[in-house]
Amino acid sequence: MRSPRPPRPSPQPPQANKAFFTWTAQKDAAPVEIVGGQGATFITADGAHWLDLGSMVWNANLGHGHPKMRAAMIAAAEQSLLVMPSAVFSEKTQAAERLLDVAPPGLASGKVFLCLSGAEANENAVKIALQVTGRSKIIFRDRSYHGATLGMLALSGDPRKQGFNVGVSIGVPWSDPYLAGPGEGSLEALIQAEGPDTIAAVLLEGVVGANGVYPPPHSYYRNIRQICDRYGILFIADEVLSGFGRTGRWFAVDHDGTSPDLLTCGKGLTGGYAPGGAVIASGRIARHFDDVPLRCGLTNYAHPLTCAAIAAAIDAYKSESLIPKAARLGEWCKRKFPLWTRNRPFIREVRGVGLLWAVELNEPKTNIAATPARMKRLAKTMQDLRIHLHKRDNLVFVAPPLVISEEQLEDGIERLGAALDEVWSQ
């Protein structure tokens, strides 16, 4: 393991008290002043080089300082194009065409709704499903996350919804045992119990991400597709986190060769270089609105900077063969992690696919989940070792940019192992 740059004290950034930090008590925030980066590393104001094993917020799939993304964003900014949602311009057309080109085959003849985030994409996919079917309910997993808006929190099985009296009552939670066919707890049993004619859509993450990384079994989405077709229910695939190579395919549903009716994108859609979200709708869904108003929209719909980033990002994924690279590194992880965990009995489980992994941790010599105090010490130790990754409850997530090298990935996993060994020896 290469020794990371030793930590040096740095003053708190002057803007730290001017803007809110998200998902934390403000007094517990740990500001990091980022001033640059290249590939799988970023640089902070104290001169330290960090290894990014979290892709910032799961979105920096193309890594930092990507030259083609930089050029595309500069060109779009210099043009300074101002548009309205009904405008037509080349970047908008290119973004839609490129998305349809990489989408699952059943969506290739469809249309694209361009927005600013994954949560907005999911919101609009749900609105489209309600309009197309005329039905009133959305089935969602009770272990899921579809965004931080009130509407999407209502359709998420995530602790972050607690404390909000969400005024959206269309959701039907499903305790998904990854059993799509007949059997107790199956999707079909829930549909029959609720009444098939009331269900507009089933909303599912390609891989349950922030709630633990649970890759579905083989043929799972084929079964979901068949059940939805049987009852005339739409299948919405939330690929906000799992899309754009994160699982070693363009989209997680591609592992099963399945096409949803609506597929939502965000995060890796723009590589983090601009806010961006999208809904890809099938041709059948798109044709519904030929004569019926589409009651969806927003001021910055298809913003020029977003569209430029989408087109450039897809070009980069293709030209650099990053999707098959993520698949190869995923196979490397499958071989690496069993050896890495062998002498660390406090690791309960490591699971994942492609470049999306979760490490689940116990207290020493017990089967009890690692405590918040221990996880807080782990966060501090990882910060000292200059590795950025996400943690939650007793989980640590490994989800680096797709541009990471095998050497960098091994270095990062060894640094994580060193941090675990230090904290679990205390």
C-alpha positions in Angstrom: 0.0 0.0 0.0 1.4 3.4 -1.0 1.5 5.8 1.9 -1.0 8.6 1.4 0.1 12.2 1.7 0.3 12.9 5.5 -2.6 15.0 6.8 -1.9 18.7 7.4 -4.1 21.0 9.4 -6.0 23.5 7.3 -8.3 26.3 8.3 -12.0 25.8 7.8 -13.0 27.2 4.4 -14.4 30.7 4.8 -17.7 29.7 3.0 -18.3 26.8 5.5 -20.7 28.9 7.6 -22.5 30.4 4.7 -24.2 27.4 3.0 -25.9 24.4 4.5 -24.4 20.9 4.4 -26.8 18.2 3.6 -27.9 15.1 5.6 -26.0 16.2 8.7 -26.3 18.3 11.8 -24.3 21.4 10.8 -22.0 21.2 13.8 -21.0 17.7 12.7 -20.2 18.6 9.1 -16.6 18.0 8.0 -16.0 20.4 5.1 -13.5 19.4 2.4 -12.3 22.3 0.2 -11.7 20.7 -3.2 -9.5 22.7 -5.6 -8.9 20.2 -8.4 -8.4 16.6 -9.5 -7.5 14.2 -12.2 -8.9 10.8 -12.9 -9.7 8.9 -9.7 -8.1 11.5 -7.4 -9.0 14.9 -6.2 -6.9 17.6 -4.5 -7.8 19.7 -1.5 -6.7 23.2 -0.5 -4.0 21.8 1.8 -2.3 20.1 -1.1 -3.5 16.6 -0.1 -4.3 14.1 -2.9 -7.4 12.0 -2.1 -8.4 8.7 -3.7 -12.0 8.9 -4.7 -13.7 5.6 -3.9 -17.1 7.1 -3.7 -17.3 8.9 -7.1 -18.1 12.1 -5.1 -21.8 11.4 -4.7 -21.9 8.2 -6.8 -21.9 10.4 -9.9 -18.3 11.1 -10.9 -18.2 8.0 -13.1 -15.8 9.7 -15.5 -13.5 10.9 -12.8 -12.1 14.3 -12.2 -10.7 16.8 -14.7 -11.8 14.8 -17.7 -10.4 16.7 -20.7 -13.3 16.0 -23.1 -15.9 17.0 -20.5 -13.9 20.1 -19.7 -13.9 21.1 -23.4 -17.6 20.4 -23.8 -18.6 22.4 -20.8 -16.3 25.3 -21.8 -17.8 25.3 -25.3 -21.4 25.3 -24.0 -20.7 28.0 -21.4 -19.0 30.2 -24.1 -22.1 29.9 -26.3 -24.2 31.0 -23.3 -27.4 29.8 -25.0 -30.6 30.7 -23.3 -33.6 28.6 -24.2 -37.2 27.8 -23.2 -38.6 24.2 -22.9 -40.1 24.3 -26.4 -36.8 25.3 -28.0 -34.9 23.0 -30.4 -31.1 23.2 -30.5 -28.3 20.8 -31.5 -27.2 19.8 -28.0 -30.8 18.8 -27.0 -31.1 16.6 -30.1 -27.7 15.1 -29.5 -28.4 14.3 -25.8 -31.7 12.6 -26.7 -30.2 10.6 -29.6 -27.3 9.4 -27.6 -29.5 8.3 -24.8 -31.8 6.3 -27.1 -28.8 4.7 -28.7 -27.5 3.2 -25.4 -30.9 2.5 -23.9 -32.3 -1.1 -23.7 -33.6 -2.2 -27.1 -37.3 -1.8 -26.1 -36.8 1.9 -25.6 -34.9 2.7 -28.8 -37.9 4.0 -30.6 -39.1 6.1 -27.7 -38.5 9.7 -26.5 -36.5 11.4 -23.8 -37.6 13.8 -21.0 -34.6 15.9 -19.9 -34.5 17.4 -16.4 -31.9 18.4 -13.7 -31.6 15.4 -11.3 -32.4 11.8 -10.7 -35.2 12.7 -8.2 -36.8 14.9 -10.8 -36.5 12.1 -13.3 -38.3 9.7 -11.0 -41.0 12.3 -10.2 -41.7 12.7 -13.9 -41.6 9.0 -14.7 -44.3 8.5 -12.0 -46.4 11.3 -13.4 -46.1 9.9 -16.9 -47.2 6.4 -15.6 -50.2 7.9 -13.8 -51.2 9.8 -16.9 -50.8 6.9 -19.3 -52.6 4.3 -17.3 -55.2 6.3 -15.5 -54.5 4.2 -12.4 -53.6 5.5 -9.0 -51.0 3.4 -7.2 -47.2 2.9 -7.5 -45.5 -0.2 -6.0 -42.1 0.4 -4.5 -39.6 -1.6 -2.5 -39.6 -1.0 1.3 -35.8 -1.0 0.9 -35.1 1.7 -1.7 -34.3 5.3 -2.3 -35.7 7.3 -5.3 -34.8 10.8 -4.3 -35.1 13.5 -1.6 -38.2 15.3 -2.9 -41.4 14.8 -0.8 -42.9 12.8 -3.6 -40.0 10.5 -4.0 -39.4 10.1 -0.3 -43.0 8.9 -0.1 -42.2 6.2 -2.7 -38.9 5.2 -1.0 -38.2 2.7 1.7 -35.4 4.8 3.4 -35.0 6.1 6.9 -34.5 9.6 5.5 -38.3 9.9 5.0 -38.8 9.8 8.8 -40.2 13.0 10.3 -41.9 14.1 7.1 -45.7 13.9 6.9 -45.6 13.2 3.2 -48.8 14.1 1.5 -48.5 11.5 -1.3 -50.6 8.4 -0.6 -50.2 6.6 -3.9 -47.4 4.3 -2.8 -47.7 0.6 -2.0 -44.6 -0.7 -0.2 -43.3 -4.2 -1.2 -41.1 -6.2 1.2 -39.2 -7.6 -1.7 -37.5 -10.9 -1.0 -36.3 -10.9 -4.6 -39.2 -13.3 -5.3 -40.9 -12.0 -8.4 -42.9 -15.2 -9.2 -45.6 -17.0 -7.2 -45.0 -17.4 -3.5 -45.4 -15.6 -0.2 -44.2 -12.0 -0.4 -44.1 -12.1 -4.2 -44.8 -9.1 -6.4 -47.7 -11.0 -8.0 -49.3 -11.7 -4.7 -49.1 -8.0 -3.8 -50.6 -6.9 -7.1 -53.5 -9.3 -6.6 -54.1 -8.1 -3.1 -54.1 -4.5 -4.1 -56.1 -5.0 -7.3 -54.3 -5.1 -10.6 -56.5 -2.4 -12.1 -55.3 0.1 -9.5 -51.6 -0.3 -10.1 -50.1 2.2 -12.5 -46.4 1.1 -12.2 -43.8 -0.8 -10.3 -40.8 1.5 -9.5 -37.6 -0.4 -8.8 -33.9 0.5 -8.5 -31.7 -1.4 -10.9 -29.7 -2.4 -7.9 -30.7 -1.3 -4.4 -27.8 1.1 -3.9 -27.6 3.5 -0.9 -29.7 1.0 1.2 -27.1 -1.7 1.1 -26.2 -2.8 -2.5 -28.3 -5.9 -3.1 -27.8 -7.2 -6.7 -30.8 -9.1 -7.9 -30.6 -12.7 -8.9 -30.3 -13.8 -12.6 -33.6 -13.4 -14.5 -35.2 -11.3 -11.8 -36.1 -8.4 -14.1 -37.3 -10.8 -16.8 -39.8 -12.0 -14.2 -40.7 -8.5 -13.3 -41.3 -7.6 -16.9 -43.5 -10.7 -17.5 -45.7 -9.9 -14.4 -46.1 -6.3 -15.4 -47.1 -7.3 -18.9 -49.6 -9.8 -17.5 -51.5 -7.1 -15.6 -51.0 -4.1 -17.9 -48.7 -2.4 -15.3 -45.8 -0.2 -16.3 -42.3 -1.1 -15.2 -40.1 1.9 -14.2 -36.4 1.2 -13.8 -34.7 3.7 -11.6 -31.1 3.6 -12.9 -30.1 6.9 -11.4 -27.3 5.2 -9.3 -26.9 1.9 -11.2 -26.7 3.4 -14.7 -23.9 4.3 -17.0 -21.5 1.5 -16.3 -21.8 1.4 -12.5 -22.7 -2.3 -12.6 -20.6 -3.2 -15.6 -23.4 -2.6 -18.1 -24.9 0.6 -19.4 -27.9 -0.1 -17.1 -28.5 -2.8 -14.5 -31.5 -4.2 -16.3 -29.2 -5.0 -19.2 -27.8 -7.9 -17.2 -31.2 -9.6 -17.8 -31.7 -8.3 -21.3 -34.8 -6.6 -20.1 -36.5 -3.3 -21.3 -38.6 -1.4 -18.9 -41.4 1.0 -20.0 -39.7 4.0 -18.4 -36.0 4.2 -17.4 -34.7 7.1 -15.2 -31.2 8.5 -15.2 -29.1 10.9 -13.2 -25.7 10.9 -11.5 -23.4 9.3 -14.1 -25.6 10.7 -16.9 -23.4 13.8 -16.9 -20.5 12.4 -14.9 -21.2 15.1 -12.4 -20.0 17.9 -14.7 -23.5 19.4 -14.8 -26.8 18.8 -13.0 -28.8 16.3 -15.1 -31.6 13.8 -15.1 -33.6 12.0 -17.8 -36.6 9.8 -18.4 -36.3 7.5 -21.3 -39.8 6.4 -22.4 -40.7 3.5 -24.8 -42.3 4.3 -28.1 -45.7 3.1 -26.9 -45.5 5.5 -23.9 -44.3 8.4 -26.2 -47.1 7.8 -28.7 -49.7 8.2 -25.9 -48.8 11.9 -25.8 -49.1 12.5 -29.5 -52.7 13.8 -29.0 -52.8 14.1 -25.2 -50.9 16.9 -23.3 -47.8 15.8 -21.4 -48.4 17.4 -18.0 -44.8 17.6 -17.0 -42.2 20.3 -17.3 -39.9 22.7 -15.5 -38.2 26.0 -16.2 -34.8 24.5 -16.9 -36.0 21.6 -18.9 -33.3 20.4 -21.3 -30.9 23.1 -20.2 -28.1 23.6 -22.7 -25.3 22.9 -20.2 -27.0 19.7 -19.1 -27.6 18.6 -22.7 -23.9 19.3 -23.7 -22.7 17.3 -20.6 -25.0 14.3 -21.5 -23.8 14.1 -25.1 -20.1 14.5 -24.1 -20.4 11.9 -21.3 -21.9 9.2 -23.4 -19.3 9.8 -26.1 -16.6 9.4 -23.4 -18.0 6.2 -22.0 -18.0 4.8 -25.5 -14.7 6.0 -26.8 -12.8 5.0 -23.6 -14.6 1.6 -23.4 -15.5 2.3 -19.8 -18.5 0.0 -19.6 -16.6 -3.2 -20.3 -13.7 -1.9 -18.1 -16.1 -1.6 -15.2 -17.2 -5.2 -15.8 -13.6 -6.4 -15.8 -12.8 -4.5 -12.6 -16.0 -6.0 -11.1 -14.7 -9.5 -11.8 -11.4 -8.4 -10.2 -13.3 -7.3 -7.1 -15.1 -10.7 -6.9 -11.7 -12.3 -6.7 -10.1 -9.7 -4.4 -12.7 -9.3 -1.7 -12.8 -12.9 -0.4 -9.0 -12.8 0.1 -9.2 -9.3 1.7 -11.8 -10.4 4.2 -10.2 -13.7 5.2 -8.4 -12.3 8.3 -11.0 -9.8 9.2 -13.8 -11.7 11.0 -15.6 -8.5 11.8 -16.7 -8.2 8.2 -20.1 -9.7 8.0 -20.4 -9.6 4.2 -19.1 -8.0 1.1 -21.5 -7.9 -1.9 -21.7 -6.1 -5.1 -21.4 -6.1 -8.9 -19.3 -4.1 -11.3 -17.9 -1.1 -9.5 -20.7 -1.0 -6.8 -19.9 -2.8 -3.6 -20.9 -2.7 0.1 -18.9 -3.9 3.1 -21.1 -4.7 6.1 -19.4 -4.6 9.5 -19.9 -6.1 12.9 -18.6 -5.3 16.3 -15.5 -7.3 17.2 -16.1 -11.0 18.0 -19.9 -10.6 17.8 -22.7 -10.7 15.3 -23.9 -7.2 16.3 -23.8 -4.4 13.8 -20.9 -2.0 14.2 -21.9 0.9 16.4 -22.2 4.5 15.4 -19.3 5.4 17.6 -17.0 2.9 15.8 -18.2 4.0 12.4 -17.5 7.6 13.3 -13.9 6.6 14.2 -13.7 4.8 10.9 -14.7 7.9 9.1 -12.0 9.9 10.8 -9.4 7.3 10.0 -10.3 7.1 6.4 -10.1 10.9 6.2 -6.6 10.7 7.7 -5.7 8.1 5.0 -7.1 10.4 2.3 -9.7 8.1 0.9 -13.2 9.3 0.1 -16.0 6.8 0.2 -19.5 6.6 1.6 -20.6 5.0 4.9 -24.0 4.5 6.4 -25.1 2.6 9.5 -22.7 -0.3 9.6 -21.9 -0.2 5.9 -19.0 1.2 3.8 -19.5 1.5 0.1 -16.9 1.1 -2.6 -18.0 2.8 -5.8 -15.0 4.5 -7.6 -15.0 6.3 -10.9 -14.9 4.0 -13.9 -11.6 5.5 -15.0 -9.8 4.1 -11.9 -6.9 1.8 -12.7 -6.6 -1.7 -11.1 -3.5 -0.4 -9.2 -5.4 2.5 -7.8 -8.4 0.3 -6.9 -6.1 -2.2 -5.1 -4.4 0.7 -3.3 -7.7 2.1 -2.2 -9.0 -1.3 -0.9 -5.7 -1.8 1.0 -6.1 1.7 2.6 -9.6 0.8 3.6 -8.3 -2.4 5.1 -5.7 -0.5 7.1 -8.4 1.8 8.4 -10.6 -1.1 9.4 -7.7 -2.9 11.1 -6.8 0.2 13.1 -10.3 1.0 14.3 -11.3 -2.6 15.0 -8.1 -3.1 17.1 -9.3 -0.5 19.6 
